[in-house]
Amino acid sequence: MFDKILIANRGEIALRVLRAARELGIQTVAVHSTADADAMHVKLADESVCIGPPPAKDSYLNIPAIVAACEITGAEAVHPGYGFLSENAKFAEILKSHNIKFIGPSVENIRTMGDKIEAKRTAKELGIPIVPGSEGGVHDIATARKVGKDIGYPVIIKATAGGGGRGMKVANSEAELELAVSTAQSEAKAAFGNGEVYIEKYLEKPRHIEIQILGDGQGRAIHLGERDCSLQRRHQKIWEEAHSPALNAKQRDEIGARVSNAMAKMSYEGVGTIEFLFENNEFYFIEMNTRLQVEHPVTEAITGLDLVQEQIRVAAGAALAYKQSDIQFSGHAIECRINAENPLTFIPSPGKVNDVHFPGGLGVRVDSALYSGYRIPPYYDSLIGKLIVFGKSRAECMMRLRRSLSEFVVDGVETTIPLFQKLLAEPDILDGHYDIHWLEKYLARTKM
């Protein structure tokens, strides 16, 4: 086991990793920008190192500064959390060259699954069902037209290096195709420095289902069930639950077995998530996240496993401690992402938190680095906490969520808590009848 790890992140996920490490008896090093000098993870870590000014490119994305912090403190490994450098193959490669363990998959696995086209090709080879679309990148309109004709409209154009909905456009007919392709290429070039795009069949009312996997890098892998992440705004998830209201046990077992077998063939190490669109009882692979997910707590709630501790254990060389038959699912869990944003306009609301009160009680968990007097900086993602509730059934879970939201107080800044309270009055949400387009349609016709 490691003696000391460096946490290359901030906010609630940095605190989450710190707590998992401390329970394992591992010392922690927090890195931070000057804007995060008073952050909770900095206060609680055994050591801290300032790695730069507020802009992420000068601090949390500053690879030389992070490597230097490891060398100064003697950290043997780095946990990247999510976002920032968590799926950066170059970062993992540089750490390896300095004999520092990257707590995550191999450089090769990150690189393969980080390229959307290569990931799709690999998934197909491993027997994972994929969305019909172009075999590779589409560089000219003639090729785009041929793909559109072959798979049928509507189609969606995506950036090969994309994420977060950028470089993504829908064409409902051939007449719309040329503008959609050129716009997606321009957005992708501006956002990622890579203008390559590919085309897939656009599914009209799919759900977003993801399968959590855990592998030890030694040819063993298991799945930990699915999460339903269909409530999204601009391709950003706001609500996740496990299990999905749309799946039955047979579907769960079949797709889980297929995915875990594929990851075993890849000798995948650590946690990862295979994301699918699900429509008409069919799964279609869209991407893989080779890291811990924001929504991992709902999986922890229904399995009883600490995913961060499992990441650390396998990174330290331990074999997988579980067989698939050891994994037992229990109850239902829902996570709401609490953002410091206006609940109607979603404009960020940084500033001083005058007071904060987290809900509690049976089956209630809050992952947050907030405290009274903390000043939320304007430089980073507006996620300030995650409310996770667990119940014996989905109905009990919803009742517990309603009560917990009424107790959750963040004074001094606006939050998205009122949005979730409104959603809990919607029959579609209560019944679990929603798809990836539901929330945006709801927001377009509703005033808070």
C-alpha positions as CSV (number, residue, x, y, z in Angstrom):
1,M,0.0,0.0,0.0
2,F,1.1,3.6,-0.6
3,D,2.4,5.7,2.3
4,K,1.5,9.0,0.7
5,I,-0.6,10.1,-2.2
6,L,-1.1,13.5,-3.8
7,I,-4.6,14.6,-4.7
8,A,-4.5,16.5,-8.0
9,N,-7.9,18.1,-7.8
10,R,-10.1,20.4,-5.7
11,G,-13.5,20.8,-4.2
12,E,-15.7,17.9,-3.1
13,I,-13.8,15.2,-5.0
14,A,-10.5,16.2,-3.4
15,L,-12.1,15.9,0.0
16,R,-13.7,12.6,-1.0
17,V,-10.3,11.1,-2.0
18,L,-8.7,12.5,1.2
19,R,-11.2,10.7,3.4
20,A,-10.8,7.4,1.6
21,A,-7.0,7.6,1.8
22,R,-7.1,8.5,5.5
23,E,-9.3,5.5,6.3
24,L,-6.6,3.3,4.6
25,G,-3.9,5.0,6.8
26,I,-2.4,6.9,3.8
27,Q,-1.0,10.4,4.2
28,T,-2.3,13.0,1.8
29,V,-0.9,16.0,-0.1
30,A,-3.3,18.6,-1.3
31,V,-2.3,20.8,-4.2
32,H,-4.2,24.1,-4.7
33,S,-4.3,27.4,-6.6
34,T,-4.0,30.7,-4.7
35,A,-7.8,30.9,-5.0
36,D,-8.2,27.7,-3.1
37,A,-5.8,28.4,-0.2
38,D,-8.7,28.2,2.3
39,A,-10.4,25.2,0.7
40,M,-11.5,22.4,3.0
41,H,-9.2,19.7,1.5
42,V,-6.2,22.0,2.0
43,K,-7.2,22.5,5.6
44,L,-7.5,18.7,6.3
45,A,-4.6,17.3,4.3
46,D,-1.4,16.3,6.0
47,E,0.5,18.6,3.6
48,S,-0.4,21.2,1.0
49,V,1.5,22.8,-1.9
50,C,0.4,25.8,-3.8
51,I,0.9,25.1,-7.5
52,G,-0.1,28.4,-9.2
53,P,-2.6,31.2,-9.7
54,P,-6.4,30.8,-10.1
55,P,-6.7,29.9,-13.8
56,A,-6.7,26.1,-14.1
57,K,-4.2,26.1,-16.9
58,D,-1.7,27.6,-14.5
59,S,-2.5,25.4,-11.5
60,Y,-4.7,22.3,-11.7
61,L,-3.6,21.6,-15.3
62,N,0.0,22.6,-14.7
63,I,1.8,19.2,-15.0
64,P,5.3,20.3,-14.1
65,A,4.0,22.0,-10.9
66,I,2.2,18.8,-9.9
67,V,5.2,16.6,-10.6
68,A,7.4,19.0,-8.6
69,A,4.9,18.9,-5.7
70,C,5.2,15.0,-5.7
71,E,8.9,15.2,-5.6
72,I,9.0,17.9,-2.8
73,T,6.6,15.9,-0.6
74,G,7.7,12.4,-1.5
75,A,4.2,11.4,-2.7
76,E,4.4,7.9,-4.3
77,A,1.1,8.2,-6.3
78,V,-1.4,10.7,-7.6
79,H,-5.1,10.5,-7.5
80,P,-6.6,12.7,-10.3
81,G,-10.2,12.8,-9.2
82,Y,-12.4,13.7,-12.1
83,G,-12.0,16.5,-14.7
84,F,-8.7,18.4,-15.0
85,L,-6.0,15.8,-15.7
86,S,-8.0,12.6,-14.9
87,E,-8.1,11.4,-18.5
88,N,-4.9,12.9,-19.7
89,A,-2.6,10.2,-21.1
90,K,0.3,12.5,-21.3
91,F,0.0,13.3,-17.6
92,A,-0.1,9.6,-16.7
93,E,2.9,9.0,-19.0
94,I,4.9,11.7,-17.3
95,L,4.1,10.4,-13.8
96,K,5.2,7.0,-14.9
97,S,8.5,8.3,-16.2
98,H,9.1,9.9,-12.7
99,N,8.2,6.5,-10.9
100,I,5.0,8.1,-9.6
101,K,1.9,5.9,-9.8
102,F,-1.1,7.3,-11.6
103,I,-4.2,6.0,-9.7
104,G,-6.1,5.0,-12.8
105,P,-5.9,2.9,-15.9
106,S,-2.8,2.4,-18.1
107,V,-1.6,5.1,-20.5
108,E,-2.7,2.8,-23.4
109,N,-6.2,2.4,-22.1
110,I,-6.6,6.1,-21.5
111,R,-5.4,6.9,-25.0
112,T,-7.5,4.3,-26.7
113,M,-10.8,5.2,-24.9
114,G,-10.1,8.9,-25.0
115,D,-10.3,9.0,-28.8
116,K,-14.0,8.7,-29.6
117,I,-13.4,7.0,-32.9
118,E,-10.8,4.6,-31.6
119,A,-13.0,3.9,-28.5
120,K,-16.0,3.0,-30.8
121,R,-13.8,0.8,-32.9
122,T,-12.4,-1.0,-29.8
123,A,-15.8,-1.4,-28.3
124,K,-17.1,-3.0,-31.4
125,E,-14.1,-5.4,-31.5
126,L,-14.8,-6.3,-27.8
127,G,-18.4,-7.2,-28.5
128,I,-20.0,-4.0,-27.1
129,P,-23.0,-2.8,-29.1
130,I,-22.4,0.6,-30.8
131,V,-24.5,3.3,-32.5
132,P,-24.6,3.0,-36.3
133,G,-22.4,5.7,-37.9
134,S,-19.2,6.5,-39.7
135,E,-16.3,4.1,-39.4
136,G,-13.9,7.0,-38.7
137,G,-13.5,10.7,-38.9
138,V,-15.5,12.6,-41.6
139,H,-13.5,15.2,-43.4
140,D,-15.7,16.3,-46.3
141,I,-19.3,16.9,-47.0
142,A,-19.5,14.1,-49.7
143,T,-18.5,11.5,-47.1
144,A,-20.9,13.0,-44.7
145,R,-23.8,12.8,-47.2
146,K,-23.0,9.1,-47.9
147,V,-23.0,8.3,-44.1
148,G,-26.3,10.1,-43.7
149,K,-27.9,8.2,-46.6
150,D,-26.6,4.9,-45.3
151,I,-27.8,5.2,-41.7
152,G,-30.8,7.5,-42.2
153,Y,-31.7,10.9,-40.6
154,P,-31.6,12.4,-38.1
155,V,-27.8,12.2,-37.5
156,I,-25.6,13.7,-34.9
157,I,-22.1,15.1,-35.7
158,K,-19.6,14.8,-32.8
159,A,-16.1,16.0,-32.2
160,T,-13.7,13.1,-31.9
161,A,-11.9,14.8,-29.0
162,G,-15.2,16.2,-27.6
163,G,-16.9,16.4,-24.3
164,G,-19.5,18.4,-22.5
165,G,-21.7,18.8,-25.6
166,R,-19.1,21.0,-27.5
167,G,-18.6,20.2,-31.1
168,M,-21.9,18.4,-31.3
169,K,-24.7,19.2,-33.8
170,V,-27.9,17.5,-35.1
171,A,-28.9,17.4,-38.7
172,N,-32.5,16.3,-39.4
173,S,-32.1,16.1,-43.1
174,E,-29.4,16.3,-45.8
175,A,-30.3,19.9,-46.3
176,E,-29.1,20.6,-42.8
177,L,-26.0,18.4,-43.0
178,E,-23.4,20.8,-44.5
179,L,-24.0,23.6,-42.0
180,A,-24.1,21.1,-39.0
181,V,-20.8,19.5,-40.0
182,S,-19.0,22.8,-40.6
183,T,-20.3,24.3,-37.3
184,A,-19.3,21.2,-35.4
185,Q,-15.8,21.2,-36.9
186,S,-15.3,24.9,-36.0
187,E,-16.5,24.4,-32.4
188,A,-14.3,21.3,-32.0
189,K,-11.3,23.2,-33.3
190,A,-11.9,26.1,-31.0
191,A,-12.6,23.9,-27.9
192,F,-10.1,21.1,-28.3
193,G,-7.6,22.1,-31.0
194,N,-8.8,19.3,-33.1
195,G,-11.5,19.8,-35.7
196,E,-12.1,16.2,-36.6
197,V,-15.7,15.0,-36.3
198,Y,-17.6,11.8,-36.9
199,I,-21.3,11.0,-37.5
200,E,-23.7,8.7,-35.7
201,K,-27.4,7.9,-35.9
202,Y,-29.4,10.3,-33.7
203,L,-31.7,8.5,-31.4
204,E,-34.9,10.4,-30.7
205,K,-35.9,9.5,-27.1
206,P,-33.0,7.5,-25.6
207,R,-32.1,7.2,-22.0
208,H,-28.5,7.6,-20.8
209,I,-27.4,4.4,-19.1
210,E,-23.9,3.8,-17.8
211,I,-22.3,0.7,-16.4
212,Q,-19.7,1.0,-13.6
213,I,-16.8,-1.4,-13.9
214,L,-13.9,-2.3,-11.7
215,G,-10.7,-4.0,-12.9
216,D,-7.4,-4.9,-11.4
217,G,-5.2,-4.6,-14.5
218,Q,-4.4,-8.4,-14.2
219,G,-7.2,-9.6,-16.5
220,R,-10.0,-9.6,-13.9
221,A,-13.0,-7.2,-14.0
222,I,-16.5,-7.0,-12.6
223,H,-19.5,-4.7,-13.1
224,L,-21.2,-2.8,-10.3
225,G,-24.6,-2.3,-12.0
226,E,-25.9,0.7,-13.9
227,R,-26.8,4.3,-13.3
228,D,-29.4,6.3,-15.1
229,C,-28.1,9.7,-16.0
230,S,-30.9,10.8,-18.4
231,L,-31.8,14.1,-16.7
232,Q,-29.4,16.5,-18.5
233,R,-29.1,20.1,-19.5
234,R,-26.9,20.8,-22.5
235,H,-25.5,17.3,-22.2
236,Q,-24.5,17.9,-18.5
237,K,-26.0,15.5,-16.0
238,I,-27.8,17.0,-13.0
239,W,-29.6,13.9,-11.5
240,E,-28.4,10.3,-11.4
241,E,-30.0,7.2,-10.0
242,A,-29.3,3.5,-9.5
243,H,-30.9,1.3,-10.6
244,S,-32.4,2.7,-13.7
245,P,-36.2,2.8,-13.7
246,A,-36.0,1.6,-17.4
247,L,-34.0,-1.6,-16.9
248,N,-34.9,-5.0,-15.5
249,A,-32.5,-7.5,-13.8
250,K,-32.0,-9.6,-17.0
251,Q,-31.0,-6.5,-19.1
252,R,-28.7,-5.4,-16.3
253,D,-27.0,-8.7,-16.0
254,E,-26.6,-9.1,-19.7
255,I,-25.1,-5.7,-20.5
256,G,-23.0,-5.9,-17.3
257,A,-21.5,-9.2,-18.2
258,R,-20.7,-8.1,-21.7
259,V,-19.0,-4.9,-20.5
260,S,-17.0,-6.6,-17.7
261,N,-15.8,-9.3,-20.1
262,A,-14.6,-6.6,-22.5
263,M,-12.7,-4.8,-19.7
264,A,-11.1,-8.0,-18.6
265,K,-9.8,-8.5,-22.2
266,M,-8.3,-5.0,-22.0
267,S,-6.7,-5.7,-18.7
268,Y,-8.3,-2.6,-17.5
269,E,-7.1,-1.2,-14.1
270,G,-9.2,0.7,-11.6
271,V,-12.7,2.1,-12.0
272,G,-14.3,3.1,-15.3
273,T,-17.7,3.8,-16.8
274,I,-19.1,2.6,-20.1
275,E,-21.8,4.9,-21.3
276,F,-24.7,3.9,-23.5
277,L,-27.8,5.3,-25.1
278,F,-30.7,3.0,-24.5
279,E,-33.8,3.0,-26.7
280,N,-36.3,0.3,-27.6
281,N,-34.6,-2.2,-25.3
282,E,-31.3,-1.8,-27.2
283,F,-28.0,-0.5,-25.9
284,Y,-25.7,1.7,-28.0
285,F,-22.1,2.5,-26.8
286,I,-21.3,6.2,-26.9
287,E,-18.1,6.6,-24.9
288,M,-16.0,5.4,-21.9
289,N,-14.8,7.5,-19.0
290,T,-11.5,6.1,-17.8
291,R,-11.9,7.7,-14.3
292,L,-14.1,8.1,-11.3
293,Q,-17.4,9.6,-12.1
294,V,-19.1,12.5,-10.3
295,E,-22.1,10.2,-9.7
296,H,-20.1,7.2,-8.2
297,P,-21.8,7.6,-4.7
298,V,-25.1,6.1,-6.0
299,T,-23.2,2.9,-7.0
300,E,-21.5,2.9,-3.6
301,A,-25.0,3.2,-1.9
302,I,-26.5,0.2,-3.6
303,T,-23.3,-2.0,-3.4
304,G,-21.7,-1.0,-0.2
305,L,-18.3,-0.7,-1.9
306,D,-16.0,2.3,-1.5
307,L,-14.9,2.9,-5.1
308,V,-12.1,5.3,-4.3
309,Q,-10.5,2.8,-1.8
310,E,-10.8,0.1,-4.5
311,Q,-9.1,2.4,-7.0
312,I,-6.2,2.9,-4.5
313,R,-5.9,-0.8,-3.7
314,V,-5.6,-2.0,-7.3
315,A,-3.3,0.9,-8.1
316,A,-1.0,-0.4,-5.3
317,G,-0.9,-3.8,-7.0
318,A,-3.7,-5.7,-5.1
319,A,-5.7,-8.3,-7.1
320,L,-9.4,-7.7,-7.4
321,A,-11.0,-8.6,-4.0
322,Y,-14.4,-9.5,-5.4
323,K,-15.9,-12.0,-7.9
324,Q,-19.1,-11.0,-9.7
325,S,-21.1,-13.3,-7.5
326,D,-19.9,-11.3,-4.5
327,I,-21.7,-8.2,-5.7
328,Q,-25.2,-7.8,-4.2
329,F,-27.4,-4.9,-5.1
330,S,-29.7,-3.4,-2.5
331,G,-32.3,-0.7,-2.5
332,H,-32.3,2.5,-4.6
333,A,-30.1,5.7,-4.6
334,I,-30.5,9.1,-6.2
335,E,-27.9,11.9,-6.5
336,C,-28.7,15.5,-7.1
337,R,-25.8,17.8,-8.2
338,I,-26.1,21.0,-6.2
339,N,-24.5,23.9,-8.2
340,A,-24.0,27.5,-7.2
341,E,-26.2,28.7,-10.0
342,N,-29.4,30.6,-10.5
343,P,-32.0,27.7,-10.7
344,L,-33.8,29.4,-13.7
345,T,-31.0,30.9,-15.8
346,F,-28.2,28.7,-14.6
347,I,-25.9,31.7,-14.4
348,P,-23.1,30.9,-11.9
349,S,-23.4,32.4,-8.5
350,P,-19.9,32.5,-6.9
351,G,-19.4,34.4,-3.6
352,K,-19.3,34.1,0.2
353,V,-21.3,31.3,1.9
354,N,-22.7,33.1,5.0
355,D,-24.1,29.9,6.4
356,V,-24.6,26.3,5.4
357,H,-26.6,23.4,6.8
358,F,-26.5,19.9,5.3
359,P,-29.4,17.5,5.7
360,G,-28.9,14.3,7.6
361,G,-30.7,11.2,8.9
362,L,-31.0,7.6,7.7
363,G,-29.9,7.1,4.1
364,V,-28.7,10.7,3.5
365,R,-25.2,11.6,2.4
366,V,-23.7,15.0,1.3
367,D,-20.4,15.2,-0.5
368,S,-19.4,18.8,-0.3
369,A,-16.4,20.9,0.7
370,L,-18.6,23.9,1.7
371,Y,-18.4,25.5,5.1
372,S,-19.8,28.7,6.7
373,G,-17.6,31.7,5.6
374,Y,-16.2,29.9,2.6
375,R,-15.9,32.0,-0.5
376,I,-16.8,30.1,-3.7
377,P,-14.3,31.2,-6.4
378,P,-15.5,32.2,-9.9
379,Y,-12.8,30.3,-11.7
380,Y,-14.0,26.7,-11.7
381,D,-17.0,24.5,-12.2
382,S,-20.0,25.6,-10.2
383,L,-20.6,22.2,-8.5
384,I,-20.6,22.8,-4.8
385,G,-22.1,19.6,-3.5
386,K,-23.8,16.3,-4.1
387,L,-26.9,15.2,-2.2
388,I,-27.2,11.4,-2.2
389,V,-30.1,9.6,-0.7
390,F,-30.8,5.9,-0.3
391,G,-33.9,3.9,0.4
392,K,-35.2,0.4,0.3
393,S,-37.3,1.3,-2.8
394,R,-37.4,4.1,-5.3
395,A,-40.6,5.5,-3.7
396,E,-38.9,5.6,-0.3
397,C,-35.8,7.2,-1.9
398,M,-38.0,10.0,-3.4
399,M,-39.6,10.7,-0.1
400,R,-36.2,10.9,1.6
401,L,-34.9,13.2,-1.2
402,R,-37.9,15.6,-0.8
403,R,-37.3,15.9,2.9
404,S,-33.5,16.3,2.5
405,L,-33.8,19.1,0.0
406,S,-36.1,21.0,2.4
407,E,-33.3,20.8,5.0
408,F,-30.5,21.8,2.7
409,V,-29.5,25.4,3.3
410,V,-26.8,27.4,1.5
411,D,-27.1,31.1,2.4
412,G,-25.3,33.8,0.5
413,V,-25.3,32.3,-3.0
414,E,-28.0,31.0,-5.3
415,T,-28.2,27.2,-5.8
416,T,-30.1,24.7,-8.0
417,I,-31.9,23.2,-4.9
418,P,-35.3,24.9,-5.9
419,L,-35.0,23.1,-9.3
420,F,-34.9,19.7,-7.7
421,Q,-37.8,20.6,-5.5
422,K,-39.9,21.5,-8.5
423,L,-38.8,18.3,-10.3
424,L,-40.1,16.2,-7.5
425,A,-43.6,17.5,-8.2
426,E,-43.5,16.2,-11.8
427,P,-45.4,12.9,-12.5
428,D,-42.8,11.9,-15.2
429,I,-40.0,12.1,-12.6
430,L,-42.0,10.4,-9.9
431,D,-42.8,7.5,-12.3
432,G,-39.3,7.4,-13.9
433,H,-40.6,8.2,-17.3
434,Y,-38.0,10.5,-18.8
435,D,-35.3,10.5,-21.5
436,I,-32.2,12.7,-22.2
437,H,-34.4,15.4,-23.8
438,W,-37.0,15.6,-21.0
439,L,-35.3,18.3,-18.9
440,E,-34.6,20.8,-21.6
441,K,-38.2,20.5,-22.8
442,Y,-39.4,21.0,-19.3
443,L,-37.2,24.1,-18.7
444,A,-38.3,25.6,-22.0
445,R,-42.0,25.5,-20.9
446,T,-41.6,26.1,-17.2
447,K,-40.9,29.2,-15.1
448,M,-39.5,28.7,-11.6
